[in-house]
Amino acid sequence: MSSTWRLLSPQYEFRLIWKLASFWLAFACCFLWLFSATSITFGKLCWDSGFGYV
């Protein structure tokens, strides 16, 4: 019973949630950074090719 209680303790849950949240936050930041870098590069390529005037 004590091991089950330790798993369900608020401190353990908070630590687990914090780990998951920080992981997803880092993942979202990486994804946004990659997306913005790709779109900026793609937009620059389009602009240099002349598509920016359409």
C-alpha positions as CSV (number, residue, x, y, z in Angstrom):
1,M,0.0,0.0,0.0
2,S,2.8,2.4,0.8
3,S,4.4,2.0,-2.7
4,T,1.0,2.7,-4.3
5,W,0.5,5.8,-2.1
6,R,4.0,7.0,-3.1
7,L,3.0,6.8,-6.7
8,L,-0.2,8.7,-6.2
9,S,1.3,11.4,-4.0
10,P,0.8,14.9,-5.2
11,Q,4.6,15.6,-5.2
12,Y,5.2,12.7,-7.5
13,E,2.3,13.7,-9.8
14,F,3.5,17.3,-9.9
15,R,7.0,16.1,-10.8
16,L,5.6,13.9,-13.6
17,I,3.4,16.6,-14.9
18,W,6.3,19.1,-14.8
19,K,8.5,16.7,-16.8
20,L,5.9,16.1,-19.4
21,A,5.1,19.8,-19.7
22,S,8.7,20.8,-20.0
23,F,9.2,18.1,-22.7
24,W,6.2,19.3,-24.7
25,L,7.3,22.9,-24.3
26,A,10.7,22.1,-25.6
27,F,9.2,20.1,-28.5
28,A,6.8,23.0,-29.4
29,C,9.7,25.5,-29.3
30,C,11.8,23.3,-31.6
31,F,8.9,22.8,-33.9
32,L,8.1,26.5,-34.1
33,W,11.7,27.4,-34.6
34,L,12.0,24.9,-37.4
35,F,8.7,26.0,-39.0
36,S,9.7,29.7,-38.9
37,A,13.2,29.1,-40.2
38,T,11.7,27.0,-43.1
39,S,9.0,29.5,-43.9
40,I,11.5,32.4,-43.8
41,T,13.9,30.6,-46.1
42,F,11.0,29.5,-48.4
43,G,9.6,33.0,-48.5
44,K,13.0,34.5,-49.3
45,L,13.5,31.9,-52.1
46,C,10.1,32.8,-53.5
47,W,10.8,36.5,-53.3
48,D,14.2,36.1,-55.0
49,S,12.6,34.0,-57.8
50,G,10.1,36.8,-58.5
51,F,7.0,35.2,-56.9
52,G,6.9,38.0,-54.4
53,Y,5.5,40.3,-57.1
54,V,2.5,38.2,-57.9
